[in-house]
Amino acid sequence: MPSLSLDTSNVDLSIVIPTLNGREQLIDTLDAIAEHAPAAEVIVVNGPSADGTSGMVQNRTDVDVLIEVSERTLNVARNAGIIEATGEAIAVLQYDLTIESTWVDAIISGLSRAAVVTGPVHQMLAAGMTTTACEQTNIGAQTVTYFNGGNVAFTASTLENIDGFDEYLKTGGARDAAHRLAAASERVAWEPEMCVQTEYETDGGIKQQDTDWKYRSLTYRLVKNYGIRPTVVRRILTHIGADAVDAARDVLADNRALSTYLSVERDAATGAIAGVVTGLQARFADRSTTRNPHGCSARADRAVSRHDWR
């Protein structure tokens, strides 16, 4: 059953910020939170950074909890912060995204009618500003509303129901969560006023992904959530085919060597096969609608150190 939306008359908001070697960008993000969401509980999950992030955070008075983790996996950091959060509403914010003045009110508005709310990312480029839009897809009879994993807020009960993010995934954790929310009949609201800005390239927390993990993630989350069915196979083959055509064009245009093209296609095939195997394993490991055998409840050793100033 879908969870009820919040009584938003008096919402306690927690903001979880995973970060890795982003000290200067994080300063801007924390400054914006201090200005526009001063009452929020702020939880920074760091690590393992080597740029002085830890010292910077400890010298601030507007961060409530600092968690140091040893793994670079984004979903591990997300879950570590989610576990520490005490708010009725929990937002996950990317370290290089600064919130705007309407952000908190938009979260409250969105969570009054849905279990999850997301909004646009305004990216400042030399040629102007680009803005992301709401994205949906249909798989069978199910409508999936995707969200940016660096600008999203959940009711705490919803995150508990889906057991956070899947820590197996190095990329695609937000997309996987969107599929699981759809399976649980949880709505994702789109709030245009839930705005964040960045002057840096952003895609929800993943700066770069290799071909192997791109297809490992894609096939893993589709097979885990839907099993092996014609729709899933068609989607996987469509993605591989489109990338193969683009890569072939690069070869013909002398932008890529043939050996590089063959290497990329080999990595795509290897990743897809690995994703099918691990996706089936995960599907049988958790047969509930949660579909998350690698979630918050799966382990307790994420934090290397913890600083709590609450």
N, C-alpha and C positions, 0 to 999 in steps of 0.2 A: 504493500500500500504506500502511496506517496505520503511524504511527511507534510504536516501543516506549515503554512507560512508563518512568519513571526508576528507577534503583537509588537508593532514597531513604535508604540507610544514612548517606550524608554528602552532603547536597545544598547547593550554593551557590545562594543566592537573591538575585536582583536585583529591586528594586522601582522601577518607573517611575511618576512622579507628574506628569502634565500639569497645569498651573495657569494661570489667567488672572485677575488682579485678585482673588485670594483669600488675601491675606496672613494674616489672622487665623485663618481656617479651616485654612490650611496649617500654621501653627504647632502647632495641636492635633494634626494628622495626624502631623507629624514627631515630636512628643513621644511619641505613642503607639507609633510605630515604634521609637524609642529605648528605650522600656520593654519592648516585647514582641518585637521582632525586632532586637536590637542587632548581630547578626552580618551582617545583610543589607547588600548594596550598594544605596545609595539614590541614585537619579538623578531630579533635578527638572528638568522641561522648562517653562520660563517664557516666556510672552509672547504678545503684547507687553503686559506689565502696567505700570500707572502708579501703583502703590500701595506701592512700596518693597519688593516681594517679593524682588527681586534682592539688595538689600543685606542683608535679613534672612537669606536663605539663605547668603550669603557669610560672615556672622558666626557661623554654626553650625559645629560640629565633627563633626556626625553625618550630613552630606550628602557623598557622594563625588564627584558630578558635577552641575554646573549647566549646562544648555544653554539659551541664549536663542534663540528663534525669532521671526521677523517676522510669521508668519501666525497667524490666530486659529482655523484649522481644527484641531479636536481630533485627527483622525487623523494630521495632520502631526506634531503634538506626540508622539503615541503612538509613531509610527515613529522619530522622532528619538531618543527614549529607548531604544527596543528596539535600535537599532543600537549604542548605547553600552554596553548591558548585557553583562556577561561571565558571568553565572550560568548554571548548567544549567537552572534554573527562573527564569522571568521573570514577575513579577506586575505588573499594571497597576492602579493604585489612584487613585481620584478624590481631588482635593486636599481635599475637605471631608468625607471619610469616615475615621473613626478605627478602627483595628483593635483587636480584643479579644485576650485572652490566649491563646485557642485557635486563632488565625488561622494561625500558621505551621505548627503540627502538622496542621491540617486540610489545608493545601496539600500537605504531605508525604504525608499519607494519600491524598488524591485523586490525586496524580500517580503513586502507586504502582500504580494500576489504570487510569488514563486519561491522555490527552495534554493535557487541559485540565480545570481545576477551577474552580468558582465557588460562591458561597454567598449567604446572605441579607443584606439591608440592613435594619437596624433604624432606623426613623425616629421620632424623638421629636416628638410633637405635643402641643398643649395638652390634647387629649382623651385622650392616652395614647400608646402605641407601636404602630406598624404594622410588619409584616415582609413582605418580598417572598418569593415562593415559586418553585419550579422551574417553568419554562414550556417546553412542547414543542409542536410542530405537525407534521403530516404533509403532505408535498407529493409526490403520486404515491406511490411505494414508499419514499420517503426520510423518515426521522424527523429533525427538526431540533431540537436542544436549545439554546435561547437562553441567553445569559449577560449579566449586568450588566457593561458595559464598564468600570465603575469599581471592580469587585471580581472580578478573574479572574486566574488564573495558568496559564501554558503551559510545556511543556518548550521549551527553546530551539530544538530541532530542529523542533518543530511550527510555531513562528513562522517559521522559515526556509522550511519547506515551503509555507506559505500566503503568504509574502512580506509578513507584517505586515498592516496595515489598508489599506483602499482610500482613498487621499487625495482622490479625487474627491468623496467624500461629506462633506457638512457635518454630517449627522446620520445615524444608522442604521449606523454603521461596525461596531458589535458584532453587529448582526443579520446584516449581510452576511457577516462572518467566520463566524458560526454556520452559515450555508448552505454556505459553502465547506468548513468542517470536516466537515460531514455528507457532502458529495460525496466527500471524501477518506477516508471511513469512520473518522474520528477521533471518539472518544467524549469527551463533556463530562460530568464527574462533578459531582454536586451534594453538597456537604459542608455540612450544617447548622451545623457548628462553625466554618466559615470566615466568621465574623461581622464586620460593620463597622457602625458607628453614625453617624448624622448628626442634627443638629438643624435641618438646612436641607433645603429641597425638593430632591430628587435623582431623576434618571432615567438614571443612567449617564454623566453628563457633559454633557448638553445641557439647559440651563436653559429655553430657549425656541426654538421653531421656527416659521417662517412656513408658510403653507399650501402655497405653491409648492414649498418644499423638502421638506415632508412627503411630498408625492406624487411629486416628482422622485426622492427617495430610495427610496421604496417600489417604484415601477415600475422604476427602474434596477437595483436589486439582484435583483428577481425575474426580469426579462428577461435580465440578464447571466448569472445562474446557471442559469436553466431554459429560456431562449428564450421564444418566444411560443407558448403552448399553452393549451388550454381552462382548465386549473386556474389558471394565472397570470392570465388575463383575468378569470376569475370572482372571484379574490381582490381584484384591483384594483377592479373594479366594486362588489364588496361593501363595501369600505372607503369608496369615494366615496359610495355610496348611504346608508350608515349616517350619515356625517357630514352629508349633505344633509338627512336626516330630522331630525337634532338641530338643525341650523341653522334649518330651517323652523319647528320648535317654538319656538325663541327668537324668531323673527319674530312668530309668532302670540301669544306671551306678552309682546310689546312689549319684549323684552330686547335686540333687535337690529333696526336699521333694514333695510328691504328692500334699499337700495343696498349696505349692508355685506354682506348675504347674497349678493347677485349678484356682488360683488367677490370674496368668498371662493370661490364656485363657479367663477368664471373662473380664479382662481389655481390651484385644484385641477386643472382641465382643462389649463391651460398646463403645470403641473408634471408631470402624468402624461404628456403628449405628449413633453416634453423628456426625461423619464426613459426612455421607450421608445426614443427615438432614440439617446441616449447609452448605454443598456444594450446595445443591439444592437452599437454600435461597440465597446464594451468586450468583448463576448462574442467578436467576431471578432478583436479585437486579442490576446486571450489565450485560445486554444482548449483549454488544458490544464485540469486540475481545479483549479489554483490560481486561475483566474479573477480575476486581480488585475493589470491593466496599469498601475495607479497605486500600486504597493506600495513597499516599502523599497528595492528595487533600481532603481526608476525614476528616481531623482534623487539628487543628492549635495549640494544647496545649502540644506538645511533650517536649519542652525545659523548664526545671526549671530555668536555668540560662544560659547566653550566654556571652562568652568573645571573642571579635573580635579584632585582632591586625593587620588587613589588612590596 
